[in-house]
Amino acid sequence: MATSGKTRLALHWKILIGLVLGVVVGVVINQVWTEATWHALGVDEPASYIATGRAHVPQGVDLSSLTRDQIAEQYPNAGAGAAAACARLGRQFNGFVGDLFLRGLKFIAVPIVLFSLIVGASSLNDLSRLGRIGLKTIGIYLCTTALAITIGLVFANVFRPGSFVNQETRESLVAQFGAEATGKIAAAKSPDVWSTVLNIVPTNPFEALAKGEMLQVVFAALLVGICLTLIPKEKAGVVIAVCDAMNDVVIKIVDLVLMLAPFAVFALIVKVVADMGLNVLGALAVYSLVVVAGLATMMFVVYPAVFVPVAKVRYGRFFRAMSPAQLLAFSSASSSATLPVTMECAQERLGVHEEVASFVLPIGATVNMDGTALYQGVAAVFIAQMYGMHLGWGDQLTIVLTATLASIGTAGVPGVGMIMLVIVLQSVGIPLEGIAVILGVDRILDMCRTSVNVTGDCMVCAVVAHSEGALESEESVRRRSASREAMGMDEQPRGGMG
Ligand code: ASP
């Protein structure tokens, strides 16, 4: 984008560069910086050194019961050299940048939903329209999720990834990840439909805000917004004006947080890639490829097949507008943390009106997990194939139903999709031990499925907005951002987003 005679790189390119550099640096660290490197720097136990700063843990001594000063006094040589200290500092700084960014996003997730939805609902002035939008949203979300699982099942049945893992590999993976898998299996609990629905109504709205219970926040904001239309205008106007101004403040904070995005994406990706053993990926290459191929089909074929003809949004326009959210979803593996950016992209870059975006997207980030559902379909069939189990039509239909429910019950945070997979496996009697086999590659697949989860929310948002006449034309979005630039707002990060 050319501004004031100089060319500025759009945000999604900056994030992409951060991501690619993160992968490269992460792979180099993973390959070059081994345990032997730490030993050469005088560190006995790298993990404990990184966590505690103690390079030599004296045998049989429980240091956790001592204070920092006591350790320094009693075990003066528990430190390492300057090179090791620098490496530790680098890791800590890297973690700090990534966490700071994620905290920033979580900081704004609740206020952005609250204020924009109050303003949106109070401007609707029409309860039947709200009901219609709600029904459309939930209906389309359910259909896309069921479709996603079906695609997952078809891919897994056609490519049979389970037949590529021999018993020896399976047993070694179970031995390596068994303990961690047991923890995940214990954490799974079946979603109960009634209590899930009941739970949307908060008993204390302030508690809902404090705990970030997104569906409850949506409910409370809608209720407040609707009731604002039922009280005298002079009183309602004050509240709406305050919420509107607060909304602008929150959006400004999103812009500020986004300035950190390229660096944060780099930091998050370096950590994941550096920590991930590439050997595991090798053993599960076919399974991972099938999951990624299914997700790519959903993202690049199925969604466009809906939004291009139905919402009349061009292929390139959609992906250009939503790419910052997709890339952040990939880097953070959390659709909840990505929500503020998803909302910003949908409103500012795609041109969805506030009242639709602020309703459809928070609900989507909480209940619509197409990528997770697809992954659960592939994973269930993969594990069954590995254990030589035949799954009939009835079993596969059961998987579609339970995976739909399980994905609704999946929170938009890293790794929960795998915990909910336990319920899917249980529903058709597939050995839960299989979780241990796929655990090693879960993080990378989580990143991919989270991108699809977020893309699915945006697709439904565009479709609902178009059907309600709440989607700006491409031309109008372009004119709006051009006029913002002309007003000098292009110095702000938002002006540089696309
Ligand atoms: N990480 C996913 C999300 O946030 C959920 C999952 O599949 O684990 O959307």
Boltz pocket constraint, residues with backbone or C-beta under 6 A from the ligand:
constraints:
  - pocket:
      binder: B
      contacts: [[A, 333], [A, 334], [A, 335], [A, 336], [A, 365], [A, 369], [A, 371], [A, 372], [A, 410], [A, 411], [A, 412], [A, 413], [A, 414], [A, 415], [A, 416], [A, 417], [A, 418], [A, 446], [A, 449], [A, 450], [A, 453]]
      max_distance: 6.0
